[in-house]
Amino acid sequence: MKQFRITATCFDGSGASIPVTWYGEAETPDIAVQCMRDEVHGNGLSMGAVTAVQQREKQQELAA
């Protein structure tokens, strides 16, 4: 799994533009964007343009 940070422009019910940043884990950037779309729609917003997709490998947690 990789960790992603995606920034996008979304729109509320009145059409106002809202910048949104999504953080999560996914196998590929496409899956991460789809996860963001699902969450955005679940919050009553419309997805606009994706402005950035950043990824990094998930860091392993160290056992104490």
C-alpha positions, 0 to 999 in steps of 0.5 A: 500500500502507498499513502496518498495526498490528493488536492482537488477543487470541489463544489458545494450545492450552490456551486461555490468552489472549495479546495479539498485535500484528501489523505488515504491509502491505495494501491495506485493513484487511480484508485486513490482518486476514485476513493477521494471521489467517493468520499467527496460525493458522500459529503454532498460535494461535486468533484472538480479538477484534481490539482495534485496527486502525491504518493509515498511508500507506507512506512513500516511501524517499528515494534517497541 
